Amino acid sequence: MRNVIKEHSYFLLFISHLVMMLKISSRDNQRIKQARKVRESLIEDAIFVEGLRLAEEVLRSNLEISDIFFTDSFSQTERGQVFLRNVENFNSAQVSEKIFNSLSDTKTPQGIILICERPETNKKAFEALLQTDSKKLPHLVLLHQINNPANQGAILRTCEAVGVSGVILTKNSADIFSPKALRGAMGASLRLPIWSNVDFFDVISWARGGNFTSVCADVNAKKSYLEIDWKKPRLLVFGSEAHGLSQEERNVIDESLIIPMENQVESLNLAVSSGVILYEAKRQRDNKKGGHAPPEIK
């Protein structure tokens, strides 16, 4: 009985906290305007996080949260109440369904949006994170000018699932922290080491200096992805959906591979092909006996 009374008291305190919390009723509110700019990637050091699962991932990370927007219907759900209790000391505001829908980037909003700091994606931070995972055979993925955020997100999700050590994105790629890419990655982009806005040839040179062997898909390749030796440090390179890799870019990559296809199928979706290759790499890596000393990154 005491536990029931205690839980009821907590609930009443939580409800009173919601009643006293700031409520935004105008679309012209400065915080709402700022959030829209973040959604459109107009503010470089912040990201727009929508949906309860991603919001929970942010809480588990060390990212600083500057704003939280939620609806009344969200605050009525059990998980919503738990989440809001965990962010009582943050800069939260309740907004009307109409305003929230104007701010949302999804067709079926869940009623929760966070504005938080953008994770570090520079070379120094990337290398530091790689060194913290030094016991694992390192495989890296290079995404070169990938402009479909849904593909980006799906590839990052697969990268995390198979144990890729880190992901690198070249200049002129889509924003890996755009709302659509974040949703596609399902939190992977908040956990994986990422190095972005890099020159393609600089990355290849950097990888070679760290004893990574680069490999890319090529329709003219002689080796199947099953014949590639994945039991050593690798940099797996994927070119853009529209143009792939130029001949000049292919010339600096160490090896090439092909995914055999039947029934006159010429190509696979980028996210699908990356999954096929990465799971073969995982299979070989899992079957490798003994340990491996990670390459020294210079």
N, C-alpha and C positions, 0 to 999 in steps of 0.2 A: 504494500500500500504506500509506504514511504517513497519507494522508487517511482510509483505512478505520480504522486504529488510533486516529486522533484522534477520529473520530466515535464509535467504540466506547467510548472513554474518557469522552466527554461523556455518552453514554447511561448508563454505569455511575455517573457522578457524579449524574446526574438521578435514577436509581433509588434510590441511597443517600439522596438528599435526600427522596424520597417516604417511604422507610422511617422516617426520623427525624421526618417531619412529624407534627403533632398529628393524632390520630385520635379522632373523637367516636363513642361507641357508645350514648349515652343520649338519648332524646327530650326529657328534662328538662334537658339542658344549657342554660345561660343564653344562649349564642350562638344556639342553635337556637330557643329561645323568643323571643329578640329578632327573629330573622329572620322568624318567623311573624307578629309584630306588624307588621313592615314590609310583608309580603305582604298583610296585611289593611288597609293604609293607615292604621294606628293611630299611626304615627310620621311626623310631618310633613316632616322634613328628610332622609328617606332613601327610596330606591326599591329594589324587588325585581326583579332582572334575571335571567331564566332563558333558557338556551339558548346554544350556542356562538357563533352569529353575533352575537347581541346582546352577549354578553360581549366579543367581539372589538371591537365598536363602542365599548364603554365604554373599552377600553384605548386606542383611537385618540382618544378625547375627553380633556378635562382634568378629568373628574370624579374625585373622591377615592373610593377603594374602601376600605371598612372591613372587609369579610368576604368570603371565597371558600369555598364548599363544593363538593366534587366527590366522585365515586364512583371506586372502583377500576377499573371498566370504562371510565370516561371517560379515566383516566390511561393506559390501554393503547392508545388510538387515536393515530394519528399526529398529527392536529390537536390532540388533547387534550394530548399531550406537548409540542408546540410552545407551546401556550397556557400550560401550567403552568410551563415554563421561563421564560416572559416575566413571570410573577408570583411568582417565587421569593421576592422580598423583601416580598410582601404577607402579610396575615394569613389564611393558607389552612388549611383543615382537610379531611381525608378523612373521609367518613361512609359508613355502611353503606347498601346499596341500600334497606333497609327504612326507615331514618330519612329518607333522601333522598326517597323516594316520599311520605312523610308531610308533607314540607316543600314538595314540588313543587306548582306550580299547573297542570300539564299532564297529559294522559292518558298521553303517551309521553315521559317525561323523558329529557333528553340527558345528564344527569349533571353539570351545572355550574350553579351559582347564585352571583350576586354581589349583595352589599348595598353600595350606593354613595350618595353624596350626591345630593340632588334638584337638578336644574338650576335656575338662577334664572329666575323667570317674572314678575318685577315690571316695571312700566312703564319704569323707568330703564334696566334691562338690555335690554329689548325695543327701545327707541328707539336705544340705542347700537349694537345689532347691525344695525338697519335702516340706519343711517348708514354702516356699513362696506360696504354693498352699494349704494352710491349711484348706480352707473352703470346699473343696471337699472330699467326701467319698473316702478314698484312696484304690485303687486297684493297685497292682504291678504284673509284669510278670517276671518270672525267666526262662531264656532260658539256659538249661543245655547241653553243648557240642553240640550245633547246628552247623553243619559244612557246610550247604548249604547257601551261602550268599544271593541267591535269596529268599529263605524261610525267612531268617532273615529280609531282607528288607521289604518283604510283611507283616510279622508279626508286625514290627514296624509301618508300615503305618496304619494297622488296630488298633494298640494300640493307636495311636494318634487320630484316627477317633472316637473311643469310649470313649476317655477321661481317659485312663490309666495314673496313676500318674508318673510311671517310669518303666524302664526296667533294669533287672540285667542279666549279662552274666557270666557264670562260666569259669574257666580255660579250656583251650583246645577247646574253641569255635572258629569258624571262625571270622576273623576281621570284626567287625560291620561297620567299615569305609572303607572297601575295595571298589573299584569302582563299582562292581556289587551290593553289599549290599546297597551302597549309592543310586544307581539308583532305586533299588527296593523300598527303603523307601521313595523316592520322597521328600526328605528334612526333614522327620520326625526325623531322627537320629541327625539332627542339632538343633532340638527344644526340644525333649524329654530328661528328666533327665536319664542318663545312668550310671550304675556302672558295670565295666567289670573286668575280670580276677580274679574272686572271688572263694573261695572254697565253694563247694555245702553245706556242713554241717555247715559252718560258716554263710552262708546266712539264712539257716533255723533257726538257733539259734538266729540270729539278728532279724529276722522277728517275732519270738515268743516273744522276749523281747519287741518288739514294738506293741504287741497285734494284729498282723496279723495272721489270720488262713490260713494255707497252704492247697492247694488242687491240685490234679493231675488227669489226665485221666488214667483209668485202665480198661482193658477189663473184669476184674472180679468184678468190682465195683457193688454195689447194687443200688446206686442212679443214676438217670439220671442227666445230667447237668441242667435240668429244675427244679429239686428238691433241688438243692443246694441253700442255703441262701446267696445271693450276696449283701445283704443290710448291710454288715459289712466289716471291713477292710480285704482284702484277698490278699494272695500271690498265684497266679496261676502258676503252675510249668509245664514246657514242657521238656521232655527228647529228646535225639538225635533221628534223623530220623531212624538211623540204629538199635540202641539198646534200645531206650527208657530209662527207669529208672531201676536200679538194685533193687533187693529185699531189700537190706540194705538201699537204698535211699528212697524207698517207706515206709519203716518202720518208718521213722522220719517225714513223712508228715501227717498232721492231718486228712484229708478226701480224698476220691477218688470219681470219677464220671465216667460215661460212656455216650457216644453219641449213642443212639439207631440207628441201621442201618438195612435195609431190603435187600432182594434179595441176601443174602449170601455175602454181601460186608463186609470185615473184618476190613478195616481201611480207613481213609481219609488222604489226604496230610496234613502235619503239619500246613501249613499256612491256609488251609481251616478249619481244626478242631479248630484252635485257633480263627478264625473269628466267627464260630458258637457259641462257648462258650462265647467269649467276648461280643457279641451282646446280649446274654441273660443276662449277668451281667449288661450291660448298661440298658436293659429294666427294670430290677428290680430296679436298682439304680435310674432311672428316675421316677419310680412310688412310690419311697419311700417318705413319707411325713415328713416334718420337717427337721431340720439340723442334723449334726453329728459332734461331737468334734473329731478331728483327734487324733490317738494314739500318745503318746509321744514316740519318738525314743530314745532308750537308747544306 
